[in-house]
Amino acid sequence: MNVLNLDSIKQDLIKVAHFCAVKGLVPATSGNFSARLENQEILISVSGKDKATLTEGDLMLVDFLGRAKASNLKEDDENAENGVVPPSLKPSAETLLHTQVYRTFPNAKFIAHFHSSSSAVLSKVLLKQGIKALKLEGFELLKALSGVLTHDYTEILPIFPNNQNIEELADLIQPVLEKLANSEKPLHAYLLAGHGLYTWGSTQSETIRHVDALNTLIESYLLEMQLNKVMQGKEEVVEV
């Protein structure tokens, strides 16, 4: 890949991470971010880094199997020549969840995974009640999602149980992604119960837009649930 192009993608990816940090969506060192490159490689944030201060040195290359690559790393030229990845570089523990999105959705170029309280709490509560998908309906902001042209739309976000065994989690998620990838309605994101949300886009700006819209939509859903409970039995007919 052209060095200038790679540098541009790195800066775009850092912008996505910094946006999430400014919004308070990646507390502590949570969250992970990636971008699709050529030759079935992805650029992904390394493990354990504060996303508010993410730099190019906090990004690394992996292949579509999630294996770290020595090529194009700036840590140690001799190690790179010998195909050895410096021990200081460790890709996100959830790398396989990124690679499966890229394999399933050819238009996905950037992925953002954030840990907002609203996404973590709502997904946990719904799954505990046996609800395996969040339905977002009737909100004007749905039109911020690519391919959605009206508020009269139902956005489905699958909810999966959290699992520290990422291979098992990826195996659970894969058939659902494949099914929805071939449906008439585009899939924009999914939730991990008590954990957070994964979303993606064809560009850096689209990915940021999806992050912002989906986080606000989830917060709006939570507020609607709370107000419906408070207002139950208290509605009054008001004529204008």
Rosetta silent file (secondary structure, phi, psi, omega in degrees, C-alpha in Angstrom):
SEQUENCE: MNVLNLDSIKQDLIKVAHFCAVKGLVPATSGNFSARLENQEILISVSGKDKATLTEGDLMLVDFLGRAKASNLKEDDENAENGVVPPSLKPSAETLLHTQVYRTFPNAKFIAHFHSSSSAVLSKVLLKQGIKALKLEGFELLKALSGVLTHDYTEILPIFPNNQNIEELADLIQPVLEKLANSEKPLHAYLLAGHGLYTWGSTQSETIRHVDALNTLIESYLLEMQLNKVMQGKEEVVEV
SCORE:     score description
SCORE:     0.000 S_00000001
   1 L     0.000  141.354  175.747    0.000    0.000    0.000 S_00000001
   2 L   -55.665  132.231 -176.706    1.123    3.549   -0.769 S_00000001
   3 H   -59.690  -41.438 -179.975    2.695    5.052    2.361 S_00000001
   4 H   -63.250  -39.390  178.756    0.754    8.306    1.997 S_00000001
   5 H   -65.619  -42.112  178.632   -2.498    6.379    1.710 S_00000001
   6 H   -62.713  -43.603  178.349   -1.650    4.311    4.787 S_00000001
   7 H   -61.185  -38.533  179.067   -0.821    7.453    6.767 S_00000001
   8 H   -65.140  -41.921  179.123   -4.157    8.956    5.719 S_00000001
   9 H   -65.850  -39.104  176.955   -6.065    5.870    6.889 S_00000001
  10 H   -59.144  -45.407 -179.771   -4.207    5.947   10.190 S_00000001
  11 H   -65.788  -38.181  177.064   -5.244    9.552   10.761 S_00000001
  12 H   -62.662  -43.158 -179.126   -8.846    8.765    9.823 S_00000001
  13 H   -65.339  -40.852  177.548   -8.918    5.874   12.286 S_00000001
  14 H   -62.836  -36.848  177.618   -7.459    8.024   15.046 S_00000001
  15 H   -62.150  -39.933  177.948  -10.175   10.616   14.384 S_00000001
  16 H   -62.850  -46.277 -179.364  -12.858    7.975   14.939 S_00000001
  17 H   -63.441  -44.458 -179.686  -11.257    6.899   18.227 S_00000001
  18 H   -65.074  -36.571  176.803  -10.806   10.472   19.441 S_00000001
  19 H   -59.364  -46.488  179.630  -14.432   11.287   18.581 S_00000001
  20 H   -63.425  -36.896  179.210  -15.613    8.409   20.766 S_00000001
  21 H   -65.932  -44.554  179.184  -13.297    9.527   23.558 S_00000001
  22 H   -60.656  -35.396  179.511  -14.592   13.106   23.464 S_00000001
  23 L   -78.356   -4.733 -179.348  -18.151   11.738   23.677 S_00000001
  24 L    74.791   28.104 -174.965  -17.222    9.699   26.751 S_00000001
  25 L   -96.196   -6.716 -177.808  -17.930    6.398   25.001 S_00000001
  26 L  -132.173   66.809 -178.581  -14.615    4.657   25.734 S_00000001
  27 L   -61.586  154.079 -178.182  -13.905    5.033   29.483 S_00000001
  28 L    56.043 -125.810  178.486  -10.555    3.923   30.891 S_00000001
  29 L  -112.649   23.372 -176.248   -8.829    1.972   28.079 S_00000001
  30 L   -73.143  169.552  177.984  -12.005    0.367   26.706 S_00000001
  31 L    86.120  157.358  174.006  -13.087    0.214   23.081 S_00000001
  32 E  -153.584  154.664 -170.600  -11.239   -0.747   19.935 S_00000001
  33 E  -141.076  146.893 -179.390  -11.057    0.585   16.385 S_00000001
  34 E  -150.585  165.348  176.157   -9.939   -0.706   13.015 S_00000001
  35 E  -140.499  142.207  178.364   -9.733    0.043    9.298 S_00000001
  36 E   -80.522  134.673  175.509   -9.665   -2.281    6.303 S_00000001
  37 L  -114.378 -173.461  176.673   -6.550   -2.168    4.124 S_00000001
  38 L   -78.802  168.293  173.634   -5.600   -3.937    0.924 S_00000001
  39 L    59.421   36.222  177.642   -4.454   -7.574    0.696 S_00000001
  40 L    53.678   46.079  173.629   -6.783   -8.754    3.471 S_00000001
  41 E  -120.430  152.784  172.853   -5.046   -6.757    6.164 S_00000001
  42 E  -131.539  151.677  174.872   -6.542   -4.492    8.780 S_00000001
  43 E  -100.395  126.018 -174.412   -5.133   -1.711   10.899 S_00000001
  44 E  -137.976  150.103  179.053   -6.310   -2.053   14.504 S_00000001
  45 E   -68.837  142.587  179.091   -5.747   -0.330   17.829 S_00000001
  46 E   -77.078  163.422 -175.871   -3.409   -2.151   20.192 S_00000001
  47 L   -73.282  144.187  169.487   -4.626   -3.456   23.515 S_00000001
  48 L    76.884   24.067 -179.200   -4.728   -1.373   26.689 S_00000001
  49 L  -108.186  140.957  173.960   -4.401    2.158   25.258 S_00000001
  50 L   -68.050  120.876 -174.992   -6.358    5.246   26.264 S_00000001
  51 H   -72.907  -16.247  177.190   -8.331    6.134   23.143 S_00000001
  52 H   -70.880  -23.800 -178.517   -8.292    9.843   24.008 S_00000001
  53 H  -118.497   21.529 -178.539   -4.540    9.876   23.393 S_00000001
  54 L   -59.868  135.465  179.194   -4.366    7.264   20.632 S_00000001
  55 L  -128.052  176.229  178.016   -1.510    7.849   18.183 S_00000001
  56 H   -59.853  -31.513  179.488   -0.142    6.125   15.074 S_00000001
  57 H   -69.600  -11.102  179.408    2.206    4.174   17.348 S_00000001
  58 H   -99.581   14.908  178.029   -0.853    2.609   18.993 S_00000001
  59 E  -117.544  147.396  178.950   -2.013    1.001   15.736 S_00000001
  60 E  -145.104  165.296 -179.028   -0.802   -2.255   14.243 S_00000001
  61 E   -97.390  138.009  171.172   -1.392   -4.543   11.282 S_00000001
  62 E  -135.881  161.169  175.783   -3.112   -7.929   11.452 S_00000001
  63 E   -91.730 -177.786 -175.599   -4.363  -10.287    8.767 S_00000001
  64 L   -72.243   -5.463  173.310   -7.943  -11.499    8.339 S_00000001
  65 L   -97.021    2.283  178.506   -7.228  -14.389   10.718 S_00000001
  66 L    84.173   10.268 -178.299   -6.309  -11.892   13.426 S_00000001
  67 L   -87.806  132.802 -179.783   -2.605  -12.680   13.313 S_00000001
  68 E   -64.851  142.630  179.545   -0.196   -9.808   13.919 S_00000001
  69 L  -114.659  141.935  179.613    2.043   -8.891   10.966 S_00000001
  70 L   -81.283  -25.845 -176.378    5.576   -7.589   11.206 S_00000001
  71 L   -63.389  143.118  176.696    5.424   -5.712    7.905 S_00000001
  72 L    69.483    6.678  176.303    4.983   -1.915    8.004 S_00000001
  73 L   -86.471  142.673 -174.816    5.591   -1.783   11.756 S_00000001
  74 L  -100.607   10.292 -175.060    7.938    0.966   12.871 S_00000001
  75 L   -71.714  -45.244 -171.580    9.082   -0.626   16.108 S_00000001
  76 L  -159.520  110.446 -176.162   12.171   -2.428   14.955 S_00000001
  77 H   -60.590  -39.444 -178.786   13.434   -2.764   11.370 S_00000001
  78 H   -65.738  -43.292  177.407   15.452   -5.890   12.133 S_00000001
  79 H   -61.554  -42.146 -179.022   12.465   -7.613   13.744 S_00000001
  80 H   -61.949  -42.188  179.603   10.282   -6.630   10.805 S_00000001
  81 H   -62.671  -32.985 -178.098   12.759   -8.080    8.327 S_00000001
  82 L   -89.686    3.038  178.742   12.759  -11.354   10.272 S_00000001
  83 L    73.911   22.530 -178.279    8.948  -11.459   10.438 S_00000001
  84 L  -104.049  127.496  177.739    8.943  -11.020   14.224 S_00000001
  85 L   -85.714  126.798  179.131    6.299   -8.831   15.838 S_00000001
  86 L   -54.931  137.704 -176.887    7.726   -6.801   18.754 S_00000001
  87 L   -62.759  -19.403  179.912    6.327   -8.090   22.086 S_00000001
  88 L   -72.590  -15.495 -178.498    5.185   -4.571   23.001 S_00000001
  89 L  -100.773  117.009  178.577    2.563   -4.742   20.247 S_00000001
  90 L  -132.652  119.341 -178.370   -0.566   -6.703   21.079 S_00000001
  91 E   -67.261  162.100  176.590   -3.728   -6.302   18.982 S_00000001
  92 L   -48.714  141.900  179.391   -7.095   -5.790   20.602 S_00000001
  93 L   -61.866  -19.672 -176.158   -8.390   -8.921   22.317 S_00000001
  94 L  -102.757   25.105 -177.446  -11.487   -8.631   20.114 S_00000001
  95 H   -54.397  -39.829 -178.049   -9.642   -8.608   16.793 S_00000001
  96 H   -63.383  -26.642  177.285  -11.602  -11.618   15.485 S_00000001
  97 H   -72.401  -28.717  175.480  -14.847   -9.673   15.879 S_00000001
  98 H   -73.506  -49.202 -175.296  -13.419   -7.022   13.571 S_00000001
  99 H   -62.348  -33.789 -179.405  -12.131   -9.418   10.936 S_00000001
 100 H   -70.680  -31.595  175.125  -15.465  -11.238   10.688 S_00000001
 101 H   -64.550  -44.359  179.994  -17.291   -7.964    9.988 S_00000001
 102 H   -64.674  -36.690  178.634  -14.863   -7.194    7.162 S_00000001
 103 H   -68.842  -34.210 -173.608  -15.276  -10.693    5.724 S_00000001
 104 H   -87.560  -32.863 -176.403  -19.072  -10.490    5.869 S_00000001
 105 L  -119.662   95.950 -176.344  -19.634   -6.883    4.794 S_00000001
 106 L   -58.422  -26.115 -178.116  -17.445   -5.894    1.801 S_00000001
 107 L   -83.715   -9.767  179.487  -18.436   -2.217    2.115 S_00000001
 108 L   -72.928  122.321  179.952  -17.233   -1.941    5.713 S_00000001
 109 L  -115.167  -26.258  178.714  -13.994    0.072    5.794 S_00000001
 110 E  -134.207  144.715  176.718  -13.918    1.271    9.416 S_00000001
 111 E  -128.680  136.208  175.860  -15.184   -0.335   12.648 S_00000001
 112 E  -124.107  130.205  176.619  -15.816    1.368   15.970 S_00000001
 113 E  -122.331  117.760 -178.719  -16.491   -0.502   19.193 S_00000001
 114 E  -125.098  163.151 -172.451  -17.483    1.599   22.199 S_00000001
 115 L  -120.529   51.824  179.008  -18.557    0.943   25.790 S_00000001
 116 L   -66.213  150.095  178.897  -21.205    3.555   26.581 S_00000001
 117 H   -60.883  -40.476 -177.375  -23.204    3.001   29.772 S_00000001
 118 H   -63.387  -43.665 -179.526  -26.486    3.140   27.855 S_00000001
 119 H   -69.499  -38.127 -179.359  -25.503    0.413   25.376 S_00000001
 120 H   -68.333  -46.519 -176.711  -24.015   -1.806   28.084 S_00000001
 121 H   -70.059  -47.960 -177.258  -26.934   -1.493   30.520 S_00000001
 122 H   -61.770  -45.158 -179.905  -29.765   -1.715   27.991 S_00000001
 123 H   -62.961  -37.371  179.401  -28.306   -4.760   26.232 S_00000001
 124 H   -66.196  -45.993 -178.423  -27.769   -6.509   29.564 S_00000001
 125 H   -65.644  -45.886 -178.462  -31.315   -5.853   30.785 S_00000001
 126 H   -63.122  -45.572 -178.595  -32.975   -6.846   27.512 S_00000001
 127 H   -65.329  -35.326  177.813  -31.022  -10.088   27.136 S_00000001
 128 H   -62.016  -29.343  178.274  -31.766  -10.987   30.766 S_00000001
 129 L   -88.306    5.332  178.356  -35.453  -10.723   29.833 S_00000001
 130 L    85.610    9.281  179.516  -34.920  -13.037   26.877 S_00000001
 131 L   -90.980  117.580 -171.617  -34.993  -10.233   24.282 S_00000001
 132 L  -101.362    7.509  176.861  -32.272  -10.943   21.711 S_00000001
 133 E  -155.312  143.133  175.704  -32.577   -7.795   19.591 S_00000001
 134 E   -95.170  129.850  177.142  -33.184   -4.109   20.180 S_00000001
 135 E  -106.627  118.965  176.777  -35.805   -2.467   17.949 S_00000001
 136 E  -106.134  117.881 -173.344  -35.395    1.254   17.340 S_00000001
 137 E  -133.711  144.730  167.735  -38.512    2.694   15.704 S_00000001
 138 L    77.571    4.311 -179.871  -40.021    6.058   14.802 S_00000001
 139 L   -91.477  134.277  178.808  -37.043    8.281   15.570 S_00000001
 140 H   -58.483  -33.721 -176.016  -36.081   10.952   13.041 S_00000001
 141 H   -67.578  -11.840  175.807  -32.412   10.270   13.755 S_00000001
 142 H   -57.892  -26.941 -179.164  -32.719    6.841   12.136 S_00000001
 143 H   -69.705   -7.083  174.991  -32.153    8.678    8.858 S_00000001
 144 H   -77.480  -13.409  179.731  -28.541    9.237    9.933 S_00000001
 145 L   -85.481  137.038 -175.665  -27.911    5.538    9.254 S_00000001
 146 L   -58.289  133.338  178.185  -26.757    4.707    5.740 S_00000001
 147 L    86.369   -4.574  179.703  -29.574    3.511    3.497 S_00000001
 148 L  -100.791  124.522 -172.638  -32.372    4.709    5.800 S_00000001
 149 L  -113.183   -3.980 -176.782  -34.551    7.383    4.219 S_00000001
 150 L  -147.479  154.586  175.510  -37.433    7.782    6.664 S_00000001
 151 L   -71.594  -20.874 -179.613  -38.209    7.879   10.373 S_00000001
 152 L   -80.628   70.377 -169.724  -40.887    5.260    9.670 S_00000001
 153 L  -149.919  148.760  176.182  -38.310    2.508    9.923 S_00000001
 154 E  -115.106  114.449  176.605  -37.320   -0.262   12.312 S_00000001
 155 E   -93.537  124.341 -178.786  -33.618   -0.659   13.009 S_00000001
 156 E  -103.938  123.276  175.618  -32.757   -4.089   14.432 S_00000001
 157 E  -114.894  107.504  177.602  -29.663   -4.439   16.608 S_00000001
 158 E   -60.649  148.173  177.662  -28.923   -8.084   17.545 S_00000001
 159 E  -119.537  126.758  179.831  -27.846   -8.659   21.151 S_00000001
 160 E  -117.055  146.359  175.671  -25.290  -11.347   21.992 S_00000001
 161 L   -67.145  141.126  179.105  -24.187  -12.572   25.431 S_00000001
 162 L   -69.066  149.092 -178.104  -20.740  -11.365   26.376 S_00000001
 163 L  -154.416  127.747  178.980  -17.994  -13.985   26.370 S_00000001
 164 L   -74.414  -16.479  173.928  -14.285  -13.670   27.171 S_00000001
 165 L   -85.971   98.355 -172.282  -13.606  -16.533   24.754 S_00000001
 166 H   -66.995  -32.549  177.736  -13.552  -14.469   21.570 S_00000001
 167 H   -63.754  -43.532  177.240  -13.431  -17.478   19.248 S_00000001
 168 H   -64.393  -41.548 -179.949  -16.652  -18.839   20.785 S_00000001
 169 H   -63.884  -43.969  178.834  -18.240  -15.393   20.633 S_00000001
 170 H   -61.757  -39.074  178.789  -17.268  -14.955   16.972 S_00000001
 171 H   -65.367  -34.411  178.199  -18.754  -18.378   16.158 S_00000001
 172 H   -70.535  -39.528 -175.723  -22.020  -17.340   17.826 S_00000001
 173 H   -75.699  -36.167 -170.008  -22.177  -14.023   15.985 S_00000001
 174 H   -52.699  -50.797 -177.816  -21.174  -15.225   12.494 S_00000001
 175 H   -63.279  -30.927  177.998  -24.421  -16.942   11.375 S_00000001
 176 H   -69.948  -43.215  177.657  -26.482  -13.943   12.470 S_00000001
 177 H   -61.350  -44.207 -179.402  -24.245  -11.546   10.547 S_00000001
 178 H   -62.491  -41.329  179.216  -24.436  -13.737    7.453 S_00000001
 179 H   -63.141  -47.704 -176.445  -28.230  -13.924    7.666 S_00000001
 180 H   -75.647  -24.610  177.214  -28.674  -10.181    8.090 S_00000001
 181 H   -65.136  -26.335 -178.823  -26.032   -9.350    5.488 S_00000001
 182 L  -101.117    9.066  179.652  -28.309  -10.937    2.912 S_00000001
 183 L   -87.732  168.313 -179.459  -31.523   -9.307    4.146 S_00000001
 184 L   -69.039  -33.690 -179.851  -33.295   -6.360    2.522 S_00000001
 185 L   -91.524  132.008 -179.899  -32.538   -4.079    5.464 S_00000001
 186 L   -69.933  143.824  173.798  -28.874   -3.216    6.052 S_00000001
 187 L   -92.374  128.063 -178.022  -27.280   -4.167    9.360 S_00000001
 188 L  -107.996  -17.840 -172.885  -25.457   -1.226   10.931 S_00000001
 189 E  -171.604  168.143  168.425  -24.463   -2.556   14.336 S_00000001
 190 E  -147.564  164.094 -176.561  -24.874   -5.145   17.070 S_00000001
 191 E  -114.654  144.534  169.262  -24.714   -5.171   20.870 S_00000001
 192 E  -108.695  122.892 -172.467  -22.774   -7.273   23.369 S_00000001
 193 L   -59.650  128.253  179.732  -24.767   -7.567   26.597 S_00000001
 194 L    69.486   11.263 -171.601  -23.262   -5.595   29.461 S_00000001
 195 L  -124.122  -70.872 -178.287  -20.380   -4.688   27.194 S_00000001
 196 E   169.127 -159.751 -173.386  -21.034   -2.262   24.349 S_00000001
 197 E  -127.234  141.804  172.194  -21.786   -1.752   20.669 S_00000001
 198 E  -109.181  129.975  173.392  -20.047   -2.558   17.386 S_00000001
 199 E  -141.338  166.862 -175.083  -20.771   -0.414   14.339 S_00000001
 200 E  -151.698  170.651  179.162  -19.061    0.222   11.009 S_00000001
 201 E  -159.525  167.466 -179.084  -19.104    2.369    7.903 S_00000001
 202 L   -83.287  -14.952  177.481  -17.731    2.719    4.401 S_00000001
 203 L  -140.264  167.650  175.771  -15.852    5.910    5.342 S_00000001
 204 H   -60.320  -45.447 -177.001  -14.466    7.554    8.454 S_00000001
 205 H   -66.916  -37.901  178.076  -17.237   10.169    8.447 S_00000001
 206 H   -65.950  -39.395  178.885  -19.995    7.569    7.986 S_00000001
 207 H   -63.751  -44.435  177.221  -18.602    5.524   10.864 S_00000001
 208 H   -61.933  -40.862  178.927  -18.539    8.561   13.146 S_00000001
 209 H   -62.562  -41.335  178.324  -22.099    9.396   12.092 S_00000001
 210 H   -65.288  -42.283  177.139  -23.233    5.877   12.943 S_00000001
 211 H   -57.404  -51.581 -176.254  -21.518    6.027   16.337 S_00000001
 212 H   -63.282  -47.012 -177.337  -23.153    9.350   17.177 S_00000001
 213 H   -66.343  -47.055 -176.425  -26.609    8.412   15.871 S_00000001
 214 H   -66.181  -39.240  177.851  -26.755    4.943   17.416 S_00000001
 215 H   -63.450  -43.087  179.115  -25.565    6.137   20.808 S_00000001
 216 H   -67.472  -39.480  178.508  -28.197    8.909   20.810 S_00000001
 217 H   -62.621  -40.539  178.682  -30.905    6.521   19.581 S_00000001
 218 H   -66.801  -41.271  176.902  -30.143    4.081   22.404 S_00000001
 219 H   -63.526  -38.886  178.666  -30.236    6.902   24.950 S_00000001
 220 H   -65.986  -39.612  177.661  -33.561    8.061   23.457 S_00000001
 221 H   -61.263  -44.955  178.598  -34.952    4.527   23.703 S_00000001
 222 H   -61.609  -43.661  179.474  -33.986    4.355   27.373 S_00000001
 223 H   -63.926  -40.865  178.506  -35.587    7.737   28.058 S_00000001
 224 H   -61.634  -42.570  177.870  -38.753    6.669   26.235 S_00000001
 225 H   -60.361  -43.375 -178.605  -38.965    3.521   28.391 S_00000001
 226 H   -66.061  -43.570 -179.136  -38.577    5.566   31.566 S_00000001
 227 H   -69.665  -37.562  177.053  -41.174    8.162   30.577 S_00000001
 228 H   -60.763  -38.149  178.831  -43.666    5.523   29.445 S_00000001
 229 H   -68.404  -42.547 -179.588  -43.390    3.916   32.887 S_00000001
 230 H   -66.564  -40.457 -174.204  -43.812    7.249   34.673 S_00000001
 231 H   -85.674   -4.838 -176.974  -46.734    8.335   32.495 S_00000001
 232 L   -58.308  121.430  179.263  -48.595    5.027   32.580 S_00000001
 233 L    81.325    2.098 -177.201  -52.174    5.753   33.636 S_00000001
 234 L  -114.703    4.456 -177.895  -51.532    9.506   33.864 S_00000001
 235 L   -65.925  138.867  176.408  -52.171   10.529   30.285 S_00000001
 236 L  -121.986  145.471  177.297  -54.614   13.374   29.839 S_00000001
 237 L   -79.743  120.225 -179.497  -56.421   14.432   26.691 S_00000001
 238 L  -119.089  124.373  179.172  -55.217   17.904   25.751 S_00000001
 239 L   -97.385  137.774 -179.330  -56.856   19.812   22.946 S_00000001
 240 L  -111.733    0.000    0.000  -54.879   22.391   20.996 S_00000001
